[in-house]
């Protein structure tokens, strides 16, 4: 008995022992509480992870659908652009040839209709070109539009000048011979630039320029 009393006094007495026991129990209780909280947090985390994963999957599906829609629209626009470029390339050639036919003297003596008939044919071709160009120019880039506008405007000025000569008393063929070279020098560079812009835009769409690089 005395031994127990001496041991209690050595450890600090009953109060100290009881305090140590309470402290130990508190540590155990805290660990248990923390363990429970950890389990709860882990469950909540798994639940949120599942929710987030579902949201990610839904977002992926939505983005894939939007990407497909954008791709379809892009391809549709590209197809319309390709068609507009091909049409303009053909109409550009027709307009150039009609203008040449109207204003170019025939060096080898072939019979040609009178000046007014040739001018009217060329004007009709340009009218048709301009009408179709205006309808579909939205599919062409600005450089191509500007080049075509410049070419068409230059043709109109030339044909108007030729019509003035055709309606005058001056000898049309002689006057035409003097002016033909100047008109060609003005028209051909503009025609070449318009053709170059159309070809460049066409190559950009099919990726030819990128492939060559």
Biotite code that builds the C-alpha atoms (Angstrom):
import biotite.structure as struc

atoms = struc.array([
    struc.Atom([0.000, 0.000, 0.000], chain_id="A", res_id=1, res_name="UNK", atom_name="CA", element="C"),
    struc.Atom([2.777, 2.348, 0.908], chain_id="A", res_id=2, res_name="UNK", atom_name="CA", element="C"),
    struc.Atom([4.394, 1.456, -2.408], chain_id="A", res_id=3, res_name="UNK", atom_name="CA", element="C"),
    struc.Atom([1.320, 2.600, -4.340], chain_id="A", res_id=4, res_name="UNK", atom_name="CA", element="C"),
    struc.Atom([1.138, 5.812, -2.341], chain_id="A", res_id=5, res_name="UNK", atom_name="CA", element="C"),
    struc.Atom([4.834, 6.477, -2.980], chain_id="A", res_id=6, res_name="UNK", atom_name="CA", element="C"),
    struc.Atom([4.329, 5.841, -6.735], chain_id="A", res_id=7, res_name="UNK", atom_name="CA", element="C"),
    struc.Atom([1.355, 8.204, -6.910], chain_id="A", res_id=8, res_name="UNK", atom_name="CA", element="C"),
    struc.Atom([3.388, 10.879, -5.148], chain_id="A", res_id=9, res_name="UNK", atom_name="CA", element="C"),
    struc.Atom([6.257, 10.293, -7.593], chain_id="A", res_id=10, res_name="UNK", atom_name="CA", element="C"),
    struc.Atom([3.920, 10.695, -10.607], chain_id="A", res_id=11, res_name="UNK", atom_name="CA", element="C"),
    struc.Atom([2.414, 13.827, -9.148], chain_id="A", res_id=12, res_name="UNK", atom_name="CA", element="C"),
    struc.Atom([-0.487, 12.492, -7.256], chain_id="A", res_id=13, res_name="UNK", atom_name="CA", element="C"),
    struc.Atom([-3.964, 11.280, -8.273], chain_id="A", res_id=14, res_name="UNK", atom_name="CA", element="C"),
    struc.Atom([-4.908, 14.592, -9.903], chain_id="A", res_id=15, res_name="UNK", atom_name="CA", element="C"),
    struc.Atom([-1.951, 14.409, -12.246], chain_id="A", res_id=16, res_name="UNK", atom_name="CA", element="C"),
    struc.Atom([-2.779, 10.854, -13.229], chain_id="A", res_id=17, res_name="UNK", atom_name="CA", element="C"),
    struc.Atom([-6.391, 11.683, -13.803], chain_id="A", res_id=18, res_name="UNK", atom_name="CA", element="C"),
    struc.Atom([-5.331, 14.679, -15.930], chain_id="A", res_id=19, res_name="UNK", atom_name="CA", element="C"),
    struc.Atom([-3.032, 12.483, -17.963], chain_id="A", res_id=20, res_name="UNK", atom_name="CA", element="C"),
    struc.Atom([-5.799, 9.945, -18.501], chain_id="A", res_id=21, res_name="UNK", atom_name="CA", element="C"),
    struc.Atom([-8.227, 12.659, -19.552], chain_id="A", res_id=22, res_name="UNK", atom_name="CA", element="C"),
    struc.Atom([-5.620, 14.087, -21.930], chain_id="A", res_id=23, res_name="UNK", atom_name="CA", element="C"),
    struc.Atom([-5.014, 10.666, -23.414], chain_id="A", res_id=24, res_name="UNK", atom_name="CA", element="C"),
    struc.Atom([-8.733, 10.086, -23.837], chain_id="A", res_id=25, res_name="UNK", atom_name="CA", element="C"),
    struc.Atom([-9.009, 13.505, -25.467], chain_id="A", res_id=26, res_name="UNK", atom_name="CA", element="C"),
    struc.Atom([-6.323, 12.618, -27.974], chain_id="A", res_id=27, res_name="UNK", atom_name="CA", element="C"),
    struc.Atom([-8.064, 9.362, -28.814], chain_id="A", res_id=28, res_name="UNK", atom_name="CA", element="C"),
    struc.Atom([-11.406, 11.116, -29.141], chain_id="A", res_id=29, res_name="UNK", atom_name="CA", element="C"),
    struc.Atom([-9.890, 13.777, -31.387], chain_id="A", res_id=30, res_name="UNK", atom_name="CA", element="C"),
    struc.Atom([-8.335, 11.123, -33.593], chain_id="A", res_id=31, res_name="UNK", atom_name="CA", element="C"),
    struc.Atom([-11.657, 9.345, -33.862], chain_id="A", res_id=32, res_name="UNK", atom_name="CA", element="C"),
    struc.Atom([-13.433, 12.617, -34.749], chain_id="A", res_id=33, res_name="UNK", atom_name="CA", element="C"),
    struc.Atom([-10.781, 13.437, -37.322], chain_id="A", res_id=34, res_name="UNK", atom_name="CA", element="C"),
    struc.Atom([-11.079, 9.932, -38.759], chain_id="A", res_id=35, res_name="UNK", atom_name="CA", element="C"),
    struc.Atom([-14.844, 10.308, -39.064], chain_id="A", res_id=36, res_name="UNK", atom_name="CA", element="C"),
    struc.Atom([-14.426, 13.730, -40.676], chain_id="A", res_id=37, res_name="UNK", atom_name="CA", element="C"),
    struc.Atom([-11.876, 12.300, -43.079], chain_id="A", res_id=38, res_name="UNK", atom_name="CA", element="C"),
    struc.Atom([-14.234, 9.513, -44.078], chain_id="A", res_id=39, res_name="UNK", atom_name="CA", element="C"),
    struc.Atom([-17.041, 12.035, -44.584], chain_id="A", res_id=40, res_name="UNK", atom_name="CA", element="C"),
    struc.Atom([-14.788, 14.349, -46.591], chain_id="A", res_id=41, res_name="UNK", atom_name="CA", element="C"),
    struc.Atom([-13.577, 11.430, -48.725], chain_id="A", res_id=42, res_name="UNK", atom_name="CA", element="C"),
    struc.Atom([-17.177, 10.483, -49.504], chain_id="A", res_id=43, res_name="UNK", atom_name="CA", element="C"),
    struc.Atom([-18.063, 14.089, -50.350], chain_id="A", res_id=44, res_name="UNK", atom_name="CA", element="C"),
    struc.Atom([-14.956, 14.349, -52.500], chain_id="A", res_id=45, res_name="UNK", atom_name="CA", element="C"),
    struc.Atom([-15.852, 11.200, -54.432], chain_id="A", res_id=46, res_name="UNK", atom_name="CA", element="C"),
    struc.Atom([-19.366, 12.502, -54.894], chain_id="A", res_id=47, res_name="UNK", atom_name="CA", element="C"),
    struc.Atom([-18.104, 15.855, -56.193], chain_id="A", res_id=48, res_name="UNK", atom_name="CA", element="C"),
    struc.Atom([-15.570, 14.103, -58.415], chain_id="A", res_id=49, res_name="UNK", atom_name="CA", element="C"),
    struc.Atom([-18.374, 12.093, -59.963], chain_id="A", res_id=50, res_name="UNK", atom_name="CA", element="C"),
    struc.Atom([-20.464, 15.218, -60.493], chain_id="A", res_id=51, res_name="UNK", atom_name="CA", element="C"),
    struc.Atom([-17.529, 17.085, -62.006], chain_id="A", res_id=52, res_name="UNK", atom_name="CA", element="C"),
    struc.Atom([-16.708, 14.140, -64.257], chain_id="A", res_id=53, res_name="UNK", atom_name="CA", element="C"),
    struc.Atom([-20.296, 14.070, -65.501], chain_id="A", res_id=54, res_name="UNK", atom_name="CA", element="C"),
    struc.Atom([-20.155, 17.803, -66.189], chain_id="A", res_id=55, res_name="UNK", atom_name="CA", element="C"),
    struc.Atom([-16.873, 17.328, -68.050], chain_id="A", res_id=56, res_name="UNK", atom_name="CA", element="C"),
    struc.Atom([-18.380, 14.555, -70.177], chain_id="A", res_id=57, res_name="UNK", atom_name="CA", element="C"),
    struc.Atom([-21.428, 16.697, -70.941], chain_id="A", res_id=58, res_name="UNK", atom_name="CA", element="C"),
    struc.Atom([-19.145, 19.611, -71.851], chain_id="A", res_id=59, res_name="UNK", atom_name="CA", element="C"),
    struc.Atom([-17.077, 17.360, -74.118], chain_id="A", res_id=60, res_name="UNK", atom_name="CA", element="C"),
    struc.Atom([-20.227, 16.144, -75.883], chain_id="A", res_id=61, res_name="UNK", atom_name="CA", element="C"),
    struc.Atom([-21.501, 19.727, -76.239], chain_id="A", res_id=62, res_name="UNK", atom_name="CA", element="C"),
    struc.Atom([-18.147, 20.982, -77.547], chain_id="A", res_id=63, res_name="UNK", atom_name="CA", element="C"),
    struc.Atom([-17.896, 18.071, -79.980], chain_id="A", res_id=64, res_name="UNK", atom_name="CA", element="C"),
    struc.Atom([-21.388, 18.853, -81.262], chain_id="A", res_id=65, res_name="UNK", atom_name="CA", element="C"),
    struc.Atom([-20.532, 22.540, -81.658], chain_id="A", res_id=66, res_name="UNK", atom_name="CA", element="C"),
    struc.Atom([-17.255, 21.675, -83.362], chain_id="A", res_id=67, res_name="UNK", atom_name="CA", element="C"),
    struc.Atom([-19.089, 19.399, -85.803], chain_id="A", res_id=68, res_name="UNK", atom_name="CA", element="C"),
    struc.Atom([-21.634, 22.122, -86.527], chain_id="A", res_id=69, res_name="UNK", atom_name="CA", element="C"),
    struc.Atom([-18.875, 24.692, -87.096], chain_id="A", res_id=70, res_name="UNK", atom_name="CA", element="C"),
    struc.Atom([-17.029, 22.246, -89.343], chain_id="A", res_id=71, res_name="UNK", atom_name="CA", element="C"),
    struc.Atom([-20.173, 21.631, -91.389], chain_id="A", res_id=72, res_name="UNK", atom_name="CA", element="C"),
    struc.Atom([-20.773, 25.374, -91.730], chain_id="A", res_id=73, res_name="UNK", atom_name="CA", element="C"),
    struc.Atom([-17.124, 25.975, -92.599], chain_id="A", res_id=74, res_name="UNK", atom_name="CA", element="C"),
    struc.Atom([-17.208, 23.268, -95.263], chain_id="A", res_id=75, res_name="UNK", atom_name="CA", element="C"),
    struc.Atom([-20.457, 24.655, -96.663], chain_id="A", res_id=76, res_name="UNK", atom_name="CA", element="C"),
    struc.Atom([-18.958, 28.151, -96.881], chain_id="A", res_id=77, res_name="UNK", atom_name="CA", element="C"),
    struc.Atom([-15.804, 26.763, -98.466], chain_id="A", res_id=78, res_name="UNK", atom_name="CA", element="C"),
    struc.Atom([-17.890, 24.953, -101.062], chain_id="A", res_id=79, res_name="UNK", atom_name="CA", element="C"),
    struc.Atom([-19.767, 28.140, -101.887], chain_id="A", res_id=80, res_name="UNK", atom_name="CA", element="C"),
    struc.Atom([-16.483, 30.043, -102.044], chain_id="A", res_id=81, res_name="UNK", atom_name="CA", element="C"),
    struc.Atom([-15.000, 27.444, -104.373], chain_id="A", res_id=82, res_name="UNK", atom_name="CA", element="C"),
    struc.Atom([-18.029, 27.668, -106.636], chain_id="A", res_id=83, res_name="UNK", atom_name="CA", element="C"),
    struc.Atom([-17.897, 31.480, -106.604], chain_id="A", res_id=84, res_name="UNK", atom_name="CA", element="C"),
    struc.Atom([-14.174, 31.430, -107.447], chain_id="A", res_id=85, res_name="UNK", atom_name="CA", element="C"),
    struc.Atom([-14.644, 28.997, -110.339], chain_id="A", res_id=86, res_name="UNK", atom_name="CA", element="C"),
    struc.Atom([-17.586, 31.006, -111.691], chain_id="A", res_id=87, res_name="UNK", atom_name="CA", element="C"),
    struc.Atom([-15.636, 34.259, -111.460], chain_id="A", res_id=88, res_name="UNK", atom_name="CA", element="C"),
    struc.Atom([-12.632, 32.707, -113.138], chain_id="A", res_id=89, res_name="UNK", atom_name="CA", element="C"),
    struc.Atom([-14.792, 31.640, -116.064], chain_id="A", res_id=90, res_name="UNK", atom_name="CA", element="C"),
    struc.Atom([-16.676, 34.941, -116.239], chain_id="A", res_id=91, res_name="UNK", atom_name="CA", element="C"),
    struc.Atom([-13.402, 36.854, -116.049], chain_id="A", res_id=92, res_name="UNK", atom_name="CA", element="C"),
    struc.Atom([-12.119, 34.970, -119.091], chain_id="A", res_id=93, res_name="UNK", atom_name="CA", element="C"),
    struc.Atom([-15.409, 35.504, -120.954], chain_id="A", res_id=94, res_name="UNK", atom_name="CA", element="C"),
    struc.Atom([-15.361, 39.231, -120.206], chain_id="A", res_id=95, res_name="UNK", atom_name="CA", element="C"),
    struc.Atom([-11.762, 39.568, -121.288], chain_id="A", res_id=96, res_name="UNK", atom_name="CA", element="C"),
    struc.Atom([-12.340, 37.698, -124.539], chain_id="A", res_id=97, res_name="UNK", atom_name="CA", element="C"),
    struc.Atom([-15.532, 39.662, -125.284], chain_id="A", res_id=98, res_name="UNK", atom_name="CA", element="C"),
    struc.Atom([-13.712, 42.930, -124.726], chain_id="A", res_id=99, res_name="UNK", atom_name="CA", element="C"),
    struc.Atom([-10.781, 41.834, -126.876], chain_id="A", res_id=100, res_name="UNK", atom_name="CA", element="C"),
    struc.Atom([-13.209, 40.776, -129.585], chain_id="A", res_id=101, res_name="UNK", atom_name="CA", element="C"),
    struc.Atom([-14.880, 44.197, -129.418], chain_id="A", res_id=102, res_name="UNK", atom_name="CA", element="C"),
    struc.Atom([-11.806, 46.404, -129.417], chain_id="A", res_id=103, res_name="UNK", atom_name="CA", element="C"),
    struc.Atom([-9.076, 44.382, -131.101], chain_id="A", res_id=104, res_name="UNK", atom_name="CA", element="C"),
    struc.Atom([-8.492, 45.042, -134.815], chain_id="A", res_id=105, res_name="UNK", atom_name="CA", element="C"),
    struc.Atom([-8.423, 41.893, -136.915], chain_id="A", res_id=106, res_name="UNK", atom_name="CA", element="C"),
    struc.Atom([-4.911, 41.705, -138.318], chain_id="A", res_id=107, res_name="UNK", atom_name="CA", element="C"),
    struc.Atom([-5.606, 38.755, -140.620], chain_id="A", res_id=108, res_name="UNK", atom_name="CA", element="C"),
    struc.Atom([-8.646, 40.242, -142.347], chain_id="A", res_id=109, res_name="UNK", atom_name="CA", element="C"),
    struc.Atom([-11.431, 38.082, -140.950], chain_id="A", res_id=110, res_name="UNK", atom_name="CA", element="C"),
    struc.Atom([-14.936, 39.438, -141.198], chain_id="A", res_id=111, res_name="UNK", atom_name="CA", element="C"),
    struc.Atom([-16.295, 40.819, -137.948], chain_id="A", res_id=112, res_name="UNK", atom_name="CA", element="C"),
    struc.Atom([-19.651, 42.340, -137.091], chain_id="A", res_id=113, res_name="UNK", atom_name="CA", element="C"),
    struc.Atom([-19.877, 46.115, -137.064], chain_id="A", res_id=114, res_name="UNK", atom_name="CA", element="C"),
    struc.Atom([-18.510, 48.036, -134.098], chain_id="A", res_id=115, res_name="UNK", atom_name="CA", element="C"),
    struc.Atom([-21.867, 48.623, -132.415], chain_id="A", res_id=116, res_name="UNK", atom_name="CA", element="C"),
    struc.Atom([-22.733, 44.916, -132.529], chain_id="A", res_id=117, res_name="UNK", atom_name="CA", element="C"),
    struc.Atom([-19.402, 43.974, -131.007], chain_id="A", res_id=118, res_name="UNK", atom_name="CA", element="C"),
    struc.Atom([-19.745, 46.604, -128.317], chain_id="A", res_id=119, res_name="UNK", atom_name="CA", element="C"),
    struc.Atom([-23.257, 45.481, -127.468], chain_id="A", res_id=120, res_name="UNK", atom_name="CA", element="C"),
    struc.Atom([-22.111, 41.878, -127.118], chain_id="A", res_id=121, res_name="UNK", atom_name="CA", element="C"),
    struc.Atom([-19.239, 42.908, -124.854], chain_id="A", res_id=122, res_name="UNK", atom_name="CA", element="C"),
    struc.Atom([-21.569, 45.090, -122.772], chain_id="A", res_id=123, res_name="UNK", atom_name="CA", element="C"),
    struc.Atom([-24.002, 42.206, -122.345], chain_id="A", res_id=124, res_name="UNK", atom_name="CA", element="C"),
    struc.Atom([-21.196, 39.930, -121.162], chain_id="A", res_id=125, res_name="UNK", atom_name="CA", element="C"),
    struc.Atom([-19.994, 42.540, -118.658], chain_id="A", res_id=126, res_name="UNK", atom_name="CA", element="C"),
    struc.Atom([-23.557, 43.112, -117.450], chain_id="A", res_id=127, res_name="UNK", atom_name="CA", element="C"),
    struc.Atom([-23.958, 39.412, -116.786], chain_id="A", res_id=128, res_name="UNK", atom_name="CA", element="C"),
    struc.Atom([-20.584, 39.210, -115.090], chain_id="A", res_id=129, res_name="UNK", atom_name="CA", element="C"),
    struc.Atom([-21.297, 42.155, -112.805], chain_id="A", res_id=130, res_name="UNK", atom_name="CA", element="C"),
    struc.Atom([-24.762, 40.831, -111.902], chain_id="A", res_id=131, res_name="UNK", atom_name="CA", element="C"),
    struc.Atom([-23.441, 37.395, -110.930], chain_id="A", res_id=132, res_name="UNK", atom_name="CA", element="C"),
    struc.Atom([-20.424, 38.882, -109.175], chain_id="A", res_id=133, res_name="UNK", atom_name="CA", element="C"),
    struc.Atom([-22.606, 41.125, -106.999], chain_id="A", res_id=134, res_name="UNK", atom_name="CA", element="C"),
    struc.Atom([-24.766, 38.172, -105.992], chain_id="A", res_id=135, res_name="UNK", atom_name="CA", element="C"),
    struc.Atom([-21.861, 36.023, -104.829], chain_id="A", res_id=136, res_name="UNK", atom_name="CA", element="C"),
    struc.Atom([-19.108, 38.439, -103.906], chain_id="A", res_id=137, res_name="UNK", atom_name="CA", element="C"),
    struc.Atom([-19.733, 37.777, -100.190], chain_id="A", res_id=138, res_name="UNK", atom_name="CA", element="C"),
    struc.Atom([-17.837, 34.495, -100.643], chain_id="A", res_id=139, res_name="UNK", atom_name="CA", element="C"),
    struc.Atom([-14.728, 36.243, -102.013], chain_id="A", res_id=140, res_name="UNK", atom_name="CA", element="C"),
    struc.Atom([-12.105, 38.017, -99.950], chain_id="A", res_id=141, res_name="UNK", atom_name="CA", element="C"),
    struc.Atom([-11.591, 41.763, -100.212], chain_id="A", res_id=142, res_name="UNK", atom_name="CA", element="C"),
    struc.Atom([-8.462, 41.601, -102.381], chain_id="A", res_id=143, res_name="UNK", atom_name="CA", element="C"),
    struc.Atom([-10.276, 39.475, -104.954], chain_id="A", res_id=144, res_name="UNK", atom_name="CA", element="C"),
    struc.Atom([-13.336, 41.728, -104.863], chain_id="A", res_id=145, res_name="UNK", atom_name="CA", element="C"),
    struc.Atom([-11.246, 44.879, -105.345], chain_id="A", res_id=146, res_name="UNK", atom_name="CA", element="C"),
    struc.Atom([-9.282, 43.358, -108.234], chain_id="A", res_id=147, res_name="UNK", atom_name="CA", element="C"),
    struc.Atom([-12.463, 42.265, -110.029], chain_id="A", res_id=148, res_name="UNK", atom_name="CA", element="C"),
    struc.Atom([-14.128, 45.637, -109.458], chain_id="A", res_id=149, res_name="UNK", atom_name="CA", element="C"),
    struc.Atom([-11.094, 47.386, -110.902], chain_id="A", res_id=150, res_name="UNK", atom_name="CA", element="C"),
    struc.Atom([-11.123, 45.159, -113.984], chain_id="A", res_id=151, res_name="UNK", atom_name="CA", element="C"),
    struc.Atom([-14.858, 45.560, -114.606], chain_id="A", res_id=152, res_name="UNK", atom_name="CA", element="C"),
    struc.Atom([-14.681, 49.321, -114.156], chain_id="A", res_id=153, res_name="UNK", atom_name="CA", element="C"),
    struc.Atom([-11.756, 49.557, -116.556], chain_id="A", res_id=154, res_name="UNK", atom_name="CA", element="C"),
    struc.Atom([-13.659, 47.551, -119.173], chain_id="A", res_id=155, res_name="UNK", atom_name="CA", element="C"),
    struc.Atom([-16.687, 49.796, -118.816], chain_id="A", res_id=156, res_name="UNK", atom_name="CA", element="C"),
    struc.Atom([-14.581, 52.901, -119.336], chain_id="A", res_id=157, res_name="UNK", atom_name="CA", element="C"),
    struc.Atom([-12.985, 51.381, -122.425], chain_id="A", res_id=158, res_name="UNK", atom_name="CA", element="C"),
    struc.Atom([-16.283, 50.261, -123.915], chain_id="A", res_id=159, res_name="UNK", atom_name="CA", element="C"),
    struc.Atom([-17.846, 53.643, -123.248], chain_id="A", res_id=160, res_name="UNK", atom_name="CA", element="C"),
    struc.Atom([-14.996, 55.364, -125.014], chain_id="A", res_id=161, res_name="UNK", atom_name="CA", element="C"),
    struc.Atom([-15.282, 52.951, -127.914], chain_id="A", res_id=162, res_name="UNK", atom_name="CA", element="C"),
    struc.Atom([-19.010, 53.588, -128.160], chain_id="A", res_id=163, res_name="UNK", atom_name="CA", element="C"),
    struc.Atom([-18.351, 57.304, -128.439], chain_id="A", res_id=164, res_name="UNK", atom_name="CA", element="C"),
    struc.Atom([-16.011, 56.621, -131.342], chain_id="A", res_id=165, res_name="UNK", atom_name="CA", element="C"),
    struc.Atom([-18.478, 54.191, -132.892], chain_id="A", res_id=166, res_name="UNK", atom_name="CA", element="C"),
    struc.Atom([-21.235, 56.826, -132.804], chain_id="A", res_id=167, res_name="UNK", atom_name="CA", element="C"),
    struc.Atom([-18.999, 59.539, -134.237], chain_id="A", res_id=168, res_name="UNK", atom_name="CA", element="C"),
    struc.Atom([-18.155, 60.228, -137.874], chain_id="A", res_id=169, res_name="UNK", atom_name="CA", element="C"),
    struc.Atom([-14.528, 59.269, -137.341], chain_id="A", res_id=170, res_name="UNK", atom_name="CA", element="C"),
    struc.Atom([-13.305, 56.124, -139.016], chain_id="A", res_id=171, res_name="UNK", atom_name="CA", element="C"),
    struc.Atom([-13.710, 53.563, -136.295], chain_id="A", res_id=172, res_name="UNK", atom_name="CA", element="C"),
    struc.Atom([-11.049, 51.063, -137.384], chain_id="A", res_id=173, res_name="UNK", atom_name="CA", element="C"),
    struc.Atom([-8.377, 53.721, -137.795], chain_id="A", res_id=174, res_name="UNK", atom_name="CA", element="C"),
    struc.Atom([-9.164, 55.258, -134.424], chain_id="A", res_id=175, res_name="UNK", atom_name="CA", element="C"),
    struc.Atom([-9.333, 51.846, -132.831], chain_id="A", res_id=176, res_name="UNK", atom_name="CA", element="C"),
    struc.Atom([-5.932, 50.934, -134.199], chain_id="A", res_id=177, res_name="UNK", atom_name="CA", element="C"),
    struc.Atom([-4.408, 53.978, -132.513], chain_id="A", res_id=178, res_name="UNK", atom_name="CA", element="C"),
    struc.Atom([-6.053, 53.365, -129.147], chain_id="A", res_id=179, res_name="UNK", atom_name="CA", element="C"),
    struc.Atom([-5.996, 49.584, -128.981], chain_id="A", res_id=180, res_name="UNK", atom_name="CA", element="C"),
    struc.Atom([-2.489, 49.229, -127.572], chain_id="A", res_id=181, res_name="UNK", atom_name="CA", element="C"),
    struc.Atom([-3.129, 51.718, -124.765], chain_id="A", res_id=182, res_name="UNK", atom_name="CA", element="C"),
    struc.Atom([-6.356, 49.985, -123.758], chain_id="A", res_id=183, res_name="UNK", atom_name="CA", element="C"),
    struc.Atom([-4.695, 46.589, -123.730], chain_id="A", res_id=184, res_name="UNK", atom_name="CA", element="C"),
    struc.Atom([-1.910, 47.954, -121.544], chain_id="A", res_id=185, res_name="UNK", atom_name="CA", element="C"),
    struc.Atom([-4.540, 49.154, -119.087], chain_id="A", res_id=186, res_name="UNK", atom_name="CA", element="C"),
    struc.Atom([-6.907, 46.175, -119.213], chain_id="A", res_id=187, res_name="UNK", atom_name="CA", element="C"),
    struc.Atom([-4.520, 43.229, -119.283], chain_id="A", res_id=188, res_name="UNK", atom_name="CA", element="C"),
    struc.Atom([-2.649, 44.042, -116.026], chain_id="A", res_id=189, res_name="UNK", atom_name="CA", element="C"),
    struc.Atom([-5.989, 44.437, -114.250], chain_id="A", res_id=190, res_name="UNK", atom_name="CA", element="C"),
    struc.Atom([-7.277, 41.216, -115.724], chain_id="A", res_id=191, res_name="UNK", atom_name="CA", element="C"),
    struc.Atom([-4.059, 39.445, -114.703], chain_id="A", res_id=192, res_name="UNK", atom_name="CA", element="C"),
    struc.Atom([-4.320, 40.798, -111.156], chain_id="A", res_id=193, res_name="UNK", atom_name="CA", element="C"),
    struc.Atom([-7.958, 39.703, -110.833], chain_id="A", res_id=194, res_name="UNK", atom_name="CA", element="C"),
    struc.Atom([-7.045, 36.249, -112.150], chain_id="A", res_id=195, res_name="UNK", atom_name="CA", element="C"),
    struc.Atom([-4.081, 36.037, -109.775], chain_id="A", res_id=196, res_name="UNK", atom_name="CA", element="C"),
    struc.Atom([-6.282, 36.948, -106.773], chain_id="A", res_id=197, res_name="UNK", atom_name="CA", element="C"),
    struc.Atom([-8.844, 34.311, -107.735], chain_id="A", res_id=198, res_name="UNK", atom_name="CA", element="C"),
    struc.Atom([-6.125, 31.670, -108.182], chain_id="A", res_id=199, res_name="UNK", atom_name="CA", element="C"),
    struc.Atom([-4.452, 32.565, -104.883], chain_id="A", res_id=200, res_name="UNK", atom_name="CA", element="C"),
    struc.Atom([-7.719, 32.354, -102.954], chain_id="A", res_id=201, res_name="UNK", atom_name="CA", element="C"),
    struc.Atom([-8.518, 29.038, -104.633], chain_id="A", res_id=202, res_name="UNK", atom_name="CA", element="C"),
    struc.Atom([-5.096, 27.623, -103.698], chain_id="A", res_id=203, res_name="UNK", atom_name="CA", element="C"),
    struc.Atom([-5.491, 28.831, -100.109], chain_id="A", res_id=204, res_name="UNK", atom_name="CA", element="C"),
    struc.Atom([-8.759, 26.919, -99.751], chain_id="A", res_id=205, res_name="UNK", atom_name="CA", element="C"),
    struc.Atom([-7.387, 23.643, -101.102], chain_id="A", res_id=206, res_name="UNK", atom_name="CA", element="C"),
    struc.Atom([-4.186, 24.138, -99.087], chain_id="A", res_id=207, res_name="UNK", atom_name="CA", element="C"),
    struc.Atom([-1.903, 24.120, -102.104], chain_id="A", res_id=208, res_name="UNK", atom_name="CA", element="C"),
    struc.Atom([0.202, 27.091, -101.016], chain_id="A", res_id=209, res_name="UNK", atom_name="CA", element="C"),
    struc.Atom([0.634, 25.642, -97.518], chain_id="A", res_id=210, res_name="UNK", atom_name="CA", element="C"),
    struc.Atom([1.612, 22.273, -98.984], chain_id="A", res_id=211, res_name="UNK", atom_name="CA", element="C"),
    struc.Atom([4.212, 23.879, -101.263], chain_id="A", res_id=212, res_name="UNK", atom_name="CA", element="C"),
    struc.Atom([5.792, 25.664, -98.304], chain_id="A", res_id=213, res_name="UNK", atom_name="CA", element="C"),
])
